[in-house]
């Protein structure tokens, strides 16, 4: 595995390495602006983006992944994620913030609810 990684890194340009750590939010903002008016397909093809947040549109994700795997120079798969603070369908404070409340029962209830979702 290390040999493959070393080989891949040796083939990557500086721009492609930077692109791999570039993450764009597609459908809604969670801190920075939503990727509007960007030519996302072209960015994927040229290795300018490595991951996307906040799209639940499976057809679009598949389209972008196909571009990455067939049209980009190095064929590095994209990562897709949702920017969820705590829980998938619910939003609770992060564990550090919960601990500041010193309310162990509320923390336990939040964890139970998140686990059930």
Phi, psi and omega per residue, in radians:
X1 nan -0.766 -3.140
X2 -1.073 -0.667 3.128
X3 -1.117 -0.712 3.117
X4 -1.122 -0.741 3.134
X5 -1.121 -0.803 3.131
X6 -1.057 -0.738 3.124
X7 -1.104 -0.793 3.140
X8 -1.096 -0.815 3.135
X9 -1.069 -0.619 3.135
X10 -1.197 -0.425 3.135
X11 -1.489 -0.344 -3.039
X12 -1.390 2.438 2.996
X13 -1.365 2.903 3.075
X14 -1.034 -0.710 -3.141
X15 -1.085 -0.681 3.121
X16 -1.209 -0.636 3.084
X17 -1.130 -0.749 3.084
X18 -1.125 -0.705 3.118
X19 -1.030 -0.619 -3.128
X20 -1.138 -0.452 3.106
X21 -1.727 0.081 3.081
X22 -1.490 2.104 -3.128
X23 -2.133 2.227 -3.102
X24 -1.992 2.501 3.035
X25 -1.642 2.221 -3.017
X26 -1.636 -0.996 -2.941
X27 -1.666 -0.505 3.089
X28 -2.643 2.649 -3.078
X29 -1.475 2.552 3.079
X30 -2.326 0.412 -3.125
X31 2.744 -0.836 3.051
X32 -1.949 3.115 -3.101
X33 -1.253 2.682 3.032
X34 -1.191 2.518 3.135
X35 -1.212 1.559 -3.139
X36 -1.815 2.573 3.046
X37 1.018 0.343 3.050
X38 -1.698 2.565 3.088
X39 -1.534 1.416 -3.002
X40 -1.040 -0.718 -3.138
X41 -1.063 -0.736 3.115
X42 -1.154 -0.661 3.126
X43 -1.126 -0.717 3.112
X44 -1.138 -0.793 -3.118
X45 -1.035 -0.650 -3.089
X46 -1.619 0.069 3.094
X47 1.336 0.439 -3.112
X48 -1.560 -0.035 3.141
X49 -2.555 2.439 -3.108
X50 -1.964 -0.313 -3.127
X51 -2.751 2.779 -3.136
X52 -2.270 2.502 3.037
X53 -1.922 2.641 2.818
X54 1.196 0.650 2.916
X55 -2.118 2.274 3.074
X56 -1.889 0.105 3.141
X57 -1.413 1.710 -3.053
X58 -1.085 -0.670 3.136
X59 -1.081 -0.714 -3.134
X60 -1.230 -0.694 3.089
X61 -1.058 -0.746 3.133
X62 -1.130 -0.665 3.111
X63 -1.094 -0.818 3.129
X64 -1.114 -0.723 3.141
X65 -1.121 -0.680 3.121
X66 -1.110 -0.701 3.087
X67 -1.070 -0.806 -3.128
X68 -1.059 -0.696 -3.032
X69 -1.504 -0.272 -3.099
X70 -2.097 -0.453 -3.029
X71 -1.997 -0.257 3.114
X72 -1.418 2.754 -3.057
X73 -1.104 -0.764 -3.032
X74 -1.790 -0.068 3.067
X75 1.009 0.714 3.115
X76 -1.496 2.186 -3.128
X77 -1.154 2.611 3.086
X78 -1.438 2.715 2.988
X79 -1.851 2.448 3.082
X80 -2.178 2.412 -3.132
X81 -2.646 2.871 2.984
X82 -1.885 2.421 3.118
X83 -1.491 1.557 -3.068
X84 -1.985 2.153 -3.110
X85 -1.140 -0.868 -3.090
X86 -2.855 1.877 -3.093
X87 1.743 2.725 -3.092
X88 -1.550 -0.856 -3.107
X89 -1.738 -0.192 -3.117
X90 -2.141 2.804 3.077
X91 -2.189 1.995 3.029
X92 -2.008 2.795 3.066
X93 -1.040 2.690 3.092
X94 -1.109 2.726 -3.102
X95 -0.918 -0.641 3.126
X96 -1.079 -0.770 3.124
X97 -1.167 -0.690 3.103
X98 -1.044 -0.719 -3.099
X99 -1.105 -0.486 3.135
X100 -1.211 -0.305 3.139
X101 -1.359 -0.407 -3.062
X102 1.025 0.313 -3.140
X103 -1.763 1.523 -3.043
X104 -1.088 -0.604 3.128
X105 -1.172 -0.749 3.113
X106 -1.120 -0.690 3.108
X107 -1.098 -0.821 3.134
X108 -1.077 -0.727 3.124
X109 -1.122 -0.732 3.118
X110 -1.078 -0.749 3.132
X111 -1.121 -0.703 3.137
X112 -1.133 -0.784 3.134
X113 -1.091 -0.802 3.132
X114 -1.077 -0.688 -3.135
X115 -1.165 -0.585 -3.123
X116 -1.322 -0.359 -3.102
X117 -1.385 nan nan
